[in-house]
Amino acid sequence: MYKITNLENHKVYIGESFNIEIRWTQHKSDLSSNSHINKLLQCDFNMYGKELFKFEILQEYTTNKPLITQAHLILLEDAWIRLYRERNIELYNIENSLEEILNGNKLLQVAPCMATNVLIGQMKKFYFHFNNQLQIFELKKIAKSNLGNRIFIKPNLIKTETNSELPATINRFAKIPKEVILANTLPEHRISALLYFNYNQTWENTVHYSPIYMIQWCKYKANWHRGTEKNIFTKFRDCMDWYFENRYITDFDKGKYIQNTFQSSLLNMVKINPKNNFGILYDFEIETINKYQSPYKPLNKSILFLLLAYIKAFTWIRTNESSGHSEKSKKNKPEIFYSQFQAIATFIGSDRKMIAKATGVLEQLGLIKTYRMPRYKDSNDKWHTDDIIYICPYRYIWRNNQIVQCTKEEYDYEKELEYGILFLRNQNYVSKKFYQD
């Protein structure tokens, strides 16, 4: 196991290899010739130069059976990647080899025809546990009593990483108005309540609900007797009261919003389905987030919905051109969103730590990609941390009376990211930011 560290921004690339020297030589050759497959690593290498990249071994591991060694190295790479993400260390790794192999998108080098079955067999028997004292992962056998609870690769992460697994068409989506996204005095559950309206409305634009039914539909437990003033019930009630006061729904009786008591409200479709100023959430994105089980309890599904809706609502979108978008228009207005964790937290009503964790999860789920801009120096020679670029790795458009996924020729997120990096770097002449070279 090895890592390549950017000594300037501390971003890391994690990899595994049977022959570390040959693998490092390949990395260095590809980077020097500007042909490395990892565009983010290549971009930073071009920016900072080879002197600011450190190659080092994370951990050595072997067995007397090549197929077993290969399987364990893949599991070990996945364990290191997850550990770094849990520690909020930024990674260059775009794909996860284990997930790519399990999805059938990548073959193993040694005996590829049988290697995947060996890998799955090892996953069922063993896992890697991190030894804090030795700072390495150790192989542990799974107890028979815990086999049913084995969570090494979460099912919701499979087949969400690459565009090839995305749906070709979209059947349903929800618009999240900016007004809702920026209502930062409300709990994050305001997004889940709005999704309930979208997915449970009748033909007459009416929605029926009780607190328990709504909360459970939103994938939460309806806990009523926790002895705290703010529990899941009061959070949803506050959101419903806000939607009533701001004319998203009518006929809401706050006094009847208790347990299994049902009531009905008429939806104001002008507010629920706005023509502009919204972020769109597709059905597969909603399903992916709903399946995710966070090991960090404060990070719930509603925060993930809220952050994703915020990113989409404020991502730059170029206007349509009759002959397509020129390279000049793409460079002048790349389809990106950029900000900092603290700024996002302030706008949507969260905290910096939560936004950082939510960003990592959304990227892990394949719903966004990120790139941290290098530090910059202002006109007073003071150094500052610059923005993080957010970009959606896929795009859908309306064509032939249906919503279809764009081809790579129509939308290339890696190109958009490159243009975004260049755009922000060129702003140094306007904002008097001087980036590290």
C-alpha positions in Angstrom: 0.0 0.0 0.0 1.3 3.4 -0.9 0.3 7.1 -1.0 1.3 10.1 -3.0 1.0 13.3 -1.0 0.7 16.9 -2.2 3.0 18.7 0.3 1.3 22.0 -0.5 -2.4 21.2 0.0 -2.0 17.9 1.7 -4.3 16.1 -0.7 -3.5 12.3 -1.0 -3.7 9.6 -3.6 -3.9 6.0 -2.2 -3.0 2.9 -4.3 -1.8 -0.7 -4.1 0.6 -2.7 -6.2 2.5 -6.0 -6.2 5.6 -4.1 -7.4 5.8 -0.7 -5.8 8.9 0.5 -7.7 7.4 -0.3 -11.1 4.1 1.3 -10.1 5.8 4.5 -8.9 7.9 4.7 -12.1 4.6 4.5 -14.1 3.0 7.2 -12.0 6.0 9.5 -12.4 6.3 8.9 -16.1 2.6 9.5 -16.8 2.6 12.7 -14.7 5.7 14.0 -16.4 4.3 13.4 -19.8 0.9 15.0 -18.8 -1.0 11.7 -19.5 -1.9 10.5 -16.1 -5.4 8.9 -15.9 -6.2 10.9 -12.8 -6.9 14.4 -14.1 -7.1 16.0 -10.6 -3.7 14.6 -9.7 -2.3 15.6 -13.1 -3.6 19.2 -12.7 -2.0 19.7 -9.3 1.2 18.1 -10.5 1.3 20.6 -13.4 0.6 23.4 -11.0 3.0 22.6 -8.2 5.7 20.5 -9.8 7.2 17.1 -8.9 9.2 18.5 -6.0 6.0 19.0 -4.0 4.8 15.4 -4.3 6.0 12.8 -1.9 5.8 9.0 -2.6 5.8 6.8 0.5 4.7 3.3 1.6 1.6 3.1 3.8 1.8 -0.6 4.7 3.4 -3.7 3.4 1.3 -6.9 3.1 1.7 -10.3 1.6 0.6 -14.0 1.8 2.0 -17.1 0.1 -0.9 -17.2 -2.4 -0.9 -14.5 -5.1 -4.8 -14.6 -5.5 -5.3 -14.1 -1.8 -2.7 -11.4 -1.6 -4.4 -9.6 -4.6 -7.8 -9.8 -2.9 -6.5 -8.6 0.5 -4.6 -5.7 -1.2 -7.9 -4.5 -2.8 -9.7 -4.8 0.6 -6.8 -3.0 2.3 -6.9 -0.2 -0.3 -10.6 0.3 0.4 -9.9 0.3 4.1 -7.3 3.1 3.8 -9.5 5.1 1.6 -12.4 4.9 4.0 -10.1 5.8 6.9 -8.8 8.9 5.2 -12.3 10.0 4.3 -13.5 9.5 7.9 -10.6 11.7 8.9 -11.7 14.4 6.4 -8.4 14.0 4.5 -9.0 15.1 0.8 -8.2 12.4 -1.7 -7.3 12.4 -5.4 -8.9 9.0 -5.7 -11.9 9.3 -8.1 -12.9 5.7 -8.1 -12.8 2.9 -5.5 -11.2 -0.2 -7.0 -13.2 -2.6 -4.8 -16.5 -1.1 -5.8 -15.4 -1.0 -9.5 -14.5 -4.6 -9.4 -17.7 -5.7 -7.7 -19.7 -3.6 -10.2 -18.0 -5.5 -13.1 -16.3 -2.3 -14.4 -12.7 -3.4 -13.6 -10.8 -6.7 -13.8 -8.1 -7.9 -11.4 -4.6 -8.6 -12.8 -4.0 -12.1 -11.5 -6.4 -14.8 -12.9 -9.2 -12.3 -13.6 -11.7 -15.0 -14.5 -11.7 -16.4 -10.9 -10.2 -13.5 -9.0 -13.5 -11.7 -8.3 -15.0 -14.8 -6.7 -11.9 -15.1 -4.5 -12.3 -11.5 -3.5 -16.0 -11.9 -2.6 -15.1 -15.1 -0.6 -12.4 -13.2 1.4 -14.8 -10.4 2.1 -17.2 -12.9 3.7 -14.5 -14.3 6.0 -12.2 -11.4 6.9 -12.0 -7.7 7.5 -9.2 -5.2 8.2 -9.1 -3.5 11.6 -7.0 -0.4 12.2 -4.4 -0.7 15.0 -4.0 2.8 16.3 -0.8 2.0 18.2 0.9 0.5 15.1 -0.9 2.8 12.6 -1.6 -0.1 10.3 -4.5 -2.3 9.4 -4.6 -5.9 10.7 -6.5 -8.8 9.2 -9.3 -10.1 11.4 -11.6 -13.1 11.0 -15.3 -12.4 11.1 -17.0 -14.2 13.9 -19.8 -16.5 12.7 -22.3 -14.7 14.9 -21.5 -11.4 13.1 -21.6 -12.7 9.5 -25.1 -11.4 9.1 -24.1 -7.9 10.2 -21.0 -7.7 8.0 -20.8 -4.2 6.5 -17.5 -3.7 4.7 -19.0 -2.5 1.4 -22.3 -0.8 2.0 -24.9 -2.0 -0.6 -26.0 1.5 -1.3 -22.5 2.4 -2.5 -22.5 -0.3 -5.2 -23.3 0.8 -8.7 -23.5 4.5 -8.0 -19.9 5.6 -8.7 -19.9 5.7 -12.5 -22.1 7.3 -15.2 -22.4 3.8 -16.8 -24.6 2.8 -13.9 -26.8 5.9 -13.9 -30.4 5.6 -15.3 -30.7 6.5 -19.0 -33.9 8.4 -18.4 -35.5 10.2 -15.4 -39.1 9.4 -14.5 -39.5 11.6 -11.5 -37.8 14.5 -9.8 -38.4 17.2 -7.1 -37.7 20.9 -7.4 -36.4 22.4 -4.1 -37.0 26.2 -4.1 -34.1 28.4 -3.1 -36.4 30.0 -0.5 -36.6 26.6 1.2 -32.9 25.8 0.9 -32.0 29.1 2.5 -34.5 29.0 5.3 -31.6 28.5 7.7 -33.6 28.9 10.9 -35.5 25.7 10.2 -34.3 22.2 10.8 -32.8 20.4 7.9 -35.9 18.2 7.8 -37.6 20.9 5.8 -36.2 19.1 2.6 -37.6 15.7 3.6 -41.0 17.3 4.3 -41.0 18.9 0.9 -40.1 15.6 -0.7 -43.1 14.1 1.0 -45.3 16.7 -0.6 -43.9 15.9 -4.0 -44.2 12.2 -3.8 -47.5 12.0 -2.0 -49.7 14.6 -3.7 -53.0 13.5 -5.3 -54.4 14.5 -8.7 -56.2 17.3 -7.0 -52.9 18.7 -5.6 -53.8 17.7 -2.1 -51.5 15.9 0.4 -52.7 13.7 3.3 -50.5 13.1 6.3 -50.1 12.4 9.9 -46.9 13.0 11.9 -46.0 9.4 12.3 -46.8 8.5 8.7 -44.8 11.4 7.3 -41.8 10.9 9.6 -41.6 7.1 8.8 -42.0 7.8 5.1 -39.0 10.1 5.4 -37.0 7.1 6.8 -36.9 8.4 10.4 -38.1 6.7 13.6 -41.0 8.5 15.2 -39.7 8.9 18.7 -42.1 10.8 21.0 -40.8 10.4 24.5 -37.2 11.5 24.5 -37.7 14.1 27.1 -36.2 16.9 25.0 -37.8 20.0 23.7 -36.5 19.5 20.1 -37.2 16.0 18.9 -38.1 14.6 15.5 -41.8 15.4 16.0 -41.2 19.1 16.9 -38.7 19.5 14.0 -41.2 18.3 11.4 -44.0 20.3 13.1 -41.9 23.5 12.9 -41.3 22.8 9.2 -45.0 22.2 8.5 -45.8 25.4 10.3 -43.3 27.3 8.1 -44.7 25.9 4.9 -48.2 27.0 6.0 -47.1 30.5 7.0 -45.2 30.9 3.7 -48.2 29.6 1.6 -46.8 26.3 0.4 -49.8 24.5 1.9 -53.2 25.6 3.1 -55.5 24.3 5.8 -52.8 23.2 8.2 -53.9 22.7 11.8 -50.9 22.8 14.1 -53.0 21.5 17.0 -54.0 18.4 15.1 -50.4 17.5 14.1 -50.1 14.7 16.7 -49.2 11.1 16.3 -51.6 9.2 14.0 -54.1 12.0 13.5 -54.5 12.5 9.7 -55.3 15.8 8.0 -55.2 17.1 4.5 -53.7 20.3 2.9 -54.0 21.8 -0.5 -50.6 22.4 -2.2 -49.7 25.7 -3.8 -48.2 24.4 -7.0 -46.7 27.8 -7.9 -44.5 27.4 -4.8 -44.0 23.6 -4.9 -43.2 23.5 -8.6 -41.4 26.9 -9.3 -40.3 27.9 -12.8 -36.9 29.1 -11.7 -34.6 29.5 -8.6 -34.6 25.9 -7.5 -32.3 22.9 -7.1 -33.5 19.7 -8.7 -33.2 16.2 -7.0 -33.7 13.2 -9.2 -35.5 10.1 -8.1 -32.3 7.9 -8.2 -30.4 10.5 -6.1 -33.2 10.4 -3.5 -33.1 6.6 -3.5 -29.3 6.5 -3.1 -29.3 8.9 -0.1 -32.3 7.1 1.5 -30.3 3.9 1.4 -27.2 5.4 3.0 -26.7 4.5 6.6 -24.4 7.0 8.3 -22.0 5.8 11.0 -22.0 9.4 12.3 -25.5 9.8 13.8 -25.8 13.6 13.6 -25.3 13.3 9.8 -28.8 12.4 8.6 -30.5 12.0 5.2 -32.0 15.5 5.3 -28.6 17.2 5.6 -27.4 15.2 2.5 -30.6 16.3 0.6 -30.1 19.9 1.7 -26.5 20.1 0.7 -27.1 18.4 -2.7 -30.0 20.7 -3.4 -27.9 23.8 -2.4 -25.1 22.8 -4.7 -27.4 22.2 -7.6 -29.4 25.4 -7.0 -26.3 27.5 -7.2 -24.3 25.7 -9.8 -23.6 27.9 -12.8 -25.7 26.9 -15.9 -24.8 28.3 -19.3 -27.7 29.5 -21.5 -28.5 27.4 -24.6 -26.7 28.2 -27.8 -28.2 27.2 -31.2 -24.9 25.7 -32.4 -23.8 24.2 -29.0 -21.4 25.7 -26.5 -18.1 27.0 -27.7 -14.9 26.4 -25.9 -14.8 30.2 -25.1 -18.2 30.1 -23.5 -17.3 27.0 -21.4 -14.1 28.7 -20.2 -16.0 31.9 -19.4 -18.8 30.2 -17.5 -17.9 26.6 -16.4 -20.8 24.7 -14.9 -19.4 24.6 -11.4 -20.3 25.8 -7.9 -17.6 27.0 -5.5 -17.6 28.0 -1.9 -16.2 27.1 1.5 -17.6 24.8 4.2 -18.3 27.6 6.7 -20.0 29.8 4.1 -22.3 26.9 3.0 -23.1 26.1 6.7 -24.1 29.7 7.3 -26.4 29.9 4.3 -28.3 26.6 4.9 -28.2 26.5 8.7 -25.7 23.9 9.7 -22.1 23.8 10.9 -18.7 23.5 9.2 -18.0 20.0 10.4 -21.3 18.7 9.2 -20.9 20.2 5.8 -17.4 18.7 5.5 -18.7 15.3 6.4 -21.8 15.6 4.1 -19.5 16.6 1.2 -17.4 13.5 1.7 -20.5 11.3 1.8 -22.1 12.8 -1.4 -18.8 12.3 -3.2 -18.5 8.8 -1.9 -22.0 8.1 -3.2 -21.0 9.4 -6.7 -23.4 12.3 -6.6 -20.8 15.1 -6.7 -17.1 15.6 -7.3 -14.9 18.2 -5.6 -11.6 20.0 -6.0 -9.9 22.2 -3.4 -8.2 25.3 -4.9 -4.7 26.0 -3.6 -4.0 28.6 -1.0 -3.5 32.2 -2.1 -1.8 35.3 -1.0 -3.6 38.7 -0.9 -2.1 42.1 -1.7 -0.9 42.3 2.0 1.2 39.1 1.6 -1.2 37.1 3.9 -2.0 33.5 2.9 -5.6 32.3 2.8 -7.5 29.0 2.2 -9.4 29.3 -1.1 -12.7 27.8 -2.2 -13.7 24.2 -2.9 -15.1 23.5 -6.4 -18.2 21.3 -6.5 -19.4 19.7 -9.7 -22.0 17.2 -10.7 -20.5 14.2 -12.5 -23.5 13.7 -14.8 -26.2 15.8 -16.4 -29.7 15.2 -17.8 -31.6 17.2 -20.4 -35.1 17.3 -21.9 -35.1 15.6 -25.3 -37.8 13.9 -27.4 -40.4 14.4 -24.6 -38.3 12.7 -21.9 -35.4 13.5 -19.6 -32.3 11.7 -20.8 -28.7 11.5 -19.6 -26.2 13.6 -21.6 -23.4 11.8 -23.5 -19.8 12.6 -22.6 -19.6 14.7 -25.8 -22.5 16.8 -24.5 -21.3 17.1 -20.9 -17.8 16.2 -19.7 -17.5 17.0 -16.0 -13.7 16.6 -16.1 -13.5 19.3 -18.7 -15.9 21.5 -16.8 -13.7 21.0 -13.7 -10.5 21.9 -15.6 -12.2 25.1 -16.9 -13.5 25.9 -13.4 -9.9 25.6 -12.0 -8.6 27.9 -14.8 -11.5 30.3 -14.3 -10.8 30.7 -10.6 -7.1 31.0 -11.0 -7.6 33.8 -13.6 -9.6 35.8 -11.1 -6.4 36.7 -9.3 -6.1 39.7 -11.6 -9.6 40.9 -10.5 -9.5 40.0 -6.8 -5.8 40.5 -6.3 -5.4 36.8 -5.3 -1.9 35.4 -6.0 -2.0 31.6 -6.0 0.9 29.4 -5.1 2.6 28.1 -8.2 
